Amino acid sequence: MKKPFSKHTVIISGGLGDIGRAMALEFGSLGAAIALGDLLDAAEAGPLLKYLRRREIRAHYTQVDVTDFAAVRAWVAEVEKTLGVPNIIIANAATVTLAGIHQITAEQWARELRVNLDGAFHLSKAGTQRLVERRKSGKVLFIGSWAADHVHAHIPAYCVAKAGLRMLCRCLALELAPSGILVNELAPGVVNAGLSRKVQEQNPKIREKTLKRLPLKKLISPEEVASQAVHLCHPDNLNITGSTLVMDGGMSLLIG
């Protein structure tokens, strides 16, 4: 049976994080070639690449800083030569600083916006430029957050960056619609991954409090995020663009 993504190349920033890895496995299992980028040394990508290749999934890794547009553009060109023009572009790289407005430094604030917002702009711009030049259709997916709509006093820079990302998604969707490139945002709530998982493992009371606030009483797994990423980037999606899919376990129903 033909796999739905057999003719697609997926490029994922933040590819060695929990969500990035889950998306790589999910898209790869459906036939896509996988291009991963992250700040970590190439040796860190070895086990994941080996796992993918054992399953006959074409995969490539590049150490790249998404805050550097020239580096991102070079990464996209490298992927094109190695795997083909990436026609599914997933801006996933992110960082978060646990500090309020009067605790966070100017340097931390700037770094967070550069990674979370500028980095997404750099990848989406570099990737879609090649699609437009080659007259190819494609998909762009921003991994946002429900925090774009809700105040979190302990992570203000993250909230601001994700709110900006949401508007970037809408602006880019309108501009690229004539080229047949669909642009959407996937906005998870509390994912059992990355910094969130570390914080909750170190302090079980935070995990307990979080679960009590969630209407569905469960955290989101990276695999669930990957599944919804596939949904939005699926070849059968011909008309969803400029949209945000919020998957927060019902949390936003309780918080205005």
MIVEX-600811 format. One line per 2 residues: number of its first residue (from 1); for each residue x, y, z of C-alpha. Coordinates in nm, 4 decimals, padded with zeros to 6 digits, m for minus. Layout:
N
NUM	X Y Z; ...
END
This chain:
256
1	00.0000 00.0000 00.0000; 00.1349 00.3416 m00.0978
3	00.2247 00.5622 00.1966; 00.0678 00.9119 00.1901
5	00.3946 01.1029 00.2355; 00.6123 00.8907 00.0059
7	00.6856 01.1855 m00.2245; 00.7384 01.4409 00.0505
9	01.0391 01.5812 00.2324; 00.9736 01.7132 00.5819
11	01.2118 01.9646 00.7392; 01.1834 02.0059 01.1181
13	01.3648 02.2591 01.3357; 01.4211 02.1603 01.6968
15	01.4325 01.8110 01.5543; 01.6083 01.6473 01.8501
17	01.3575 01.7599 02.1110; 01.0799 01.5276 02.2267
19	00.8184 01.6702 01.9894; 01.0652 01.6938 01.7009
21	01.1626 01.3288 01.7421; 00.7995 01.2198 01.7611
23	00.7182 01.4057 01.4399; 01.0206 01.2582 01.2647
25	00.9078 00.9065 01.3536; 00.5444 00.9696 01.2596
27	00.6089 01.1344 00.9236; 00.8861 00.8867 00.8462
29	00.6600 00.5895 00.9145; 00.4200 00.7348 00.6556
31	00.6834 00.7489 00.3857; 00.8396 01.0949 00.4168
33	01.2078 01.1764 00.3940; 01.3103 01.3537 00.7165
35	01.5448 01.6522 00.7520; 01.6216 01.7438 01.1102
37	01.7935 02.0532 01.2411; 01.8949 02.1448 01.5945
39	02.1635 02.3228 01.7962; 02.3068 01.9952 01.9263
41	02.6198 01.8337 01.7896; 02.5681 01.5867 01.5058
43	02.6710 01.2999 01.7341; 02.3533 01.3603 01.9365
45	02.1456 01.2827 01.6274; 02.3207 00.9510 01.5647
47	02.0818 00.7165 01.7481; 01.7701 00.8734 01.5944
49	01.9148 00.8695 01.2428; 02.0191 00.5068 01.2873
51	01.6694 00.4175 01.4067; 01.5078 00.5898 01.1093
53	01.7433 00.4397 00.8543; 01.6945 00.0883 00.9914
55	01.3319 00.1379 00.8980; 01.4317 00.2464 00.5485
57	01.3424 00.6091 00.6183; 01.5642 00.8596 00.4385
59	01.6949 01.0990 00.7008; 01.9477 01.3803 00.7347
61	02.0670 01.5964 01.0242; 02.2204 01.9442 01.0276
63	02.3481 02.1360 01.3276; 02.1939 02.4789 01.2790
65	02.1059 02.7900 01.4782; 01.7627 02.9053 01.3633
67	01.8323 03.2613 01.4801; 02.0836 03.2928 01.1922
69	01.8944 03.3371 00.8642; 02.1994 03.2681 00.6473
71	02.2553 02.9397 00.8316; 01.8901 02.8412 00.7910
73	01.8951 02.9227 00.4208; 02.2093 02.7104 00.3806
75	02.0372 02.4269 00.5695; 01.7390 02.4364 00.3342
77	01.9747 02.4267 00.0343; 02.1624 02.1317 00.1858
79	01.8379 01.9419 00.2390; 01.7325 02.0104 m00.1192
81	02.0548 01.8551 m00.2481; 02.0369 01.5576 m00.0129
83	01.6670 01.4693 00.0080; 01.4870 01.6997 m00.2326
85	01.3052 02.0293 m00.1909; 01.1373 02.0266 00.1521
87	00.7663 02.0709 00.0855; 00.6536 02.0258 00.4450
89	00.8174 02.2888 00.6639; 00.7757 02.2546 01.0399
91	00.9003 02.5367 01.2626; 00.9304 02.3599 01.5961
93	01.2458 02.4996 01.7613; 01.1631 02.6753 02.0875
95	01.2988 02.7765 02.4229; 01.1380 02.9051 02.7418
97	01.2654 03.1137 03.0318; 01.0950 03.0720 03.3674
99	01.1045 03.4333 03.4828; 00.8545 03.7158 03.5204
101	00.8867 04.0566 03.3557; 01.0984 04.1977 03.6392
103	01.3148 03.8874 03.6708; 01.3943 03.8076 03.3078
105	01.7020 03.9833 03.1693; 01.7008 04.1817 02.8464
107	01.9353 03.9218 02.6971; 01.7051 03.6314 02.7932
109	01.4036 03.8151 02.6527; 01.5782 03.8867 02.3232
111	01.7098 03.5305 02.2921; 01.3668 03.3809 02.3479
113	01.2026 03.5962 02.0805; 01.4883 03.5256 01.8407
115	01.4512 03.1489 01.8777; 01.0739 03.1181 01.9077
117	00.9646 03.3884 01.6634; 01.2574 03.4916 01.4441
119	01.3641 03.1286 01.4046; 01.0182 03.0326 01.2798
121	01.0223 03.3275 01.0394; 01.3665 03.2303 00.9074
123	01.2729 02.8681 00.8356; 00.9330 02.9480 00.6855
125	01.0822 03.2239 00.4682; 01.3808 03.0213 00.3444
127	01.1731 02.7094 00.2849; 00.8802 02.8716 00.1081
129	01.1067 03.0866 m00.1100; 01.2383 02.7657 m00.2671
131	00.8874 02.6295 m00.3135; 00.7728 02.9479 m00.4857
133	01.0845 02.9584 m00.7031; 01.0298 02.5947 m00.8046
135	00.6546 02.6495 m00.8434; 00.5772 02.3736 m00.5981
137	00.2916 02.3562 m00.3505; 00.3525 02.2641 00.0121
139	00.2644 02.2991 00.3771; 00.4046 02.5103 00.6591
141	00.3302 02.4211 01.0194; 00.4189 02.6374 01.3173
143	00.4292 02.4609 01.6532; 00.2752 02.7299 01.8676
145	00.1095 02.7160 02.2068; m00.2172 02.7834 02.3812
147	m00.0067 03.0361 02.5783; m00.0414 03.2699 02.2789
149	m00.3928 03.3537 02.4028; m00.3541 03.3232 02.7795
151	m00.1380 03.5141 03.0257; 00.1297 03.3082 03.2001
153	00.3059 03.5467 03.4389; 00.6019 03.3125 03.4861
155	00.6805 03.2852 03.1098; 00.5939 03.6240 02.9546
157	00.8566 03.6110 02.6787; 00.7245 03.2739 02.5658
159	00.3654 03.4051 02.5577; 00.4657 03.7111 02.3556
161	00.6713 03.5064 02.1091; 00.3909 03.2556 02.0540
163	00.1357 03.5344 02.0090; 00.3599 03.6827 01.7405
165	00.3966 03.3402 01.5825; 00.0187 03.3156 01.5473
167	00.0011 03.6388 01.3502; 00.3008 03.5338 01.1407
169	00.1050 03.2200 01.0531; m00.1947 03.4205 00.9345
171	00.0091 03.6747 00.7369; 00.2108 03.4037 00.5654
173	m00.1011 03.1979 00.4907; m00.2587 03.4894 00.3037
175	00.0563 03.5730 00.1103; 00.1246 03.2135 00.0035
177	m00.2291 03.1018 m00.0769; m00.1953 03.1923 m00.4477
179	00.1114 02.9651 m00.4626; m00.0791 02.6679 m00.3234
181	00.1153 02.6688 00.0043; m00.0992 02.6117 00.3135
183	00.0162 02.7566 00.6462; m00.1217 02.6562 00.9851
185	m00.0415 02.6500 01.3553; m00.0665 02.3610 01.5978
187	m00.1040 02.4955 01.9521; m00.0579 02.2339 02.2270
189	m00.1338 02.2886 02.5913; 00.0727 02.1125 02.8591
191	00.2860 01.8526 02.6845; 00.4600 01.5806 02.8829
193	00.7910 01.6685 02.7209; 01.0927 01.8956 02.7423
195	01.1166 02.1557 03.0167; 00.7558 02.0999 03.1233
197	00.8224 01.7330 03.1973; 01.1462 01.8093 03.3816
199	00.9745 02.0647 03.6035; 00.6914 01.8251 03.6864
201	00.9262 01.5349 03.7539; 01.1236 01.7492 03.9957
203	00.8096 01.8742 04.1679; 00.5221 01.6218 04.1702
205	00.2962 01.8829 04.3328; 00.3109 02.0942 04.0157
207	00.2090 01.7907 03.8112; m00.0780 01.7184 04.0494
209	m00.1979 02.0794 04.0361; m00.1785 02.0823 03.6557
211	m00.3792 01.7625 03.6217; m00.6485 01.8970 03.8533
213	m00.6880 02.2038 03.6299; m00.7182 01.9995 03.3113
215	m01.0765 01.9070 03.2190; m00.9523 01.5881 03.0505
217	m00.7211 01.5107 03.3477; m00.4252 01.4047 03.1337
219	m00.1158 01.5585 02.9823; m00.0500 01.5615 02.6087
221	00.2119 01.3217 02.4751; 00.4636 01.4180 02.2030
223	00.3099 01.1418 01.9905; m00.0308 01.3118 02.0074
225	00.1263 01.6350 01.8857; 00.2920 01.4459 01.5999
227	m00.0389 01.2870 01.5030; m00.2080 01.6260 01.4729
229	00.0896 01.7621 01.2791; 00.0329 01.4853 01.0259
231	m00.3357 01.5762 01.0129; m00.2646 01.9395 00.9223
233	00.0109 01.8541 00.6735; m00.1649 01.5595 00.5109
235	m00.1919 01.5627 00.1278; m00.5686 01.5384 00.1704
237	m00.5731 01.8795 00.3404; m00.6513 02.1069 00.0478
239	m00.8280 02.4004 00.2134; m00.7242 02.4453 00.5773
241	m00.4908 02.7452 00.5912; m00.4319 03.0346 00.8288
243	m00.5863 02.8283 01.1082; m00.4839 02.7355 01.4598
245	m00.5603 02.3897 01.5978; m00.5632 02.4156 01.9773
247	m00.5073 02.0887 02.1638; m00.4976 02.1823 02.5299
249	m00.7129 01.9203 02.7021; m00.9887 02.1767 02.7470
251	m00.7740 02.4099 02.9595; m00.8719 02.7214 02.7640
253	m01.2377 02.6505 02.8396; m01.1689 02.7401 03.2013
255	m00.9233 03.0269 03.1628; m01.0402 03.3523 03.0077
END
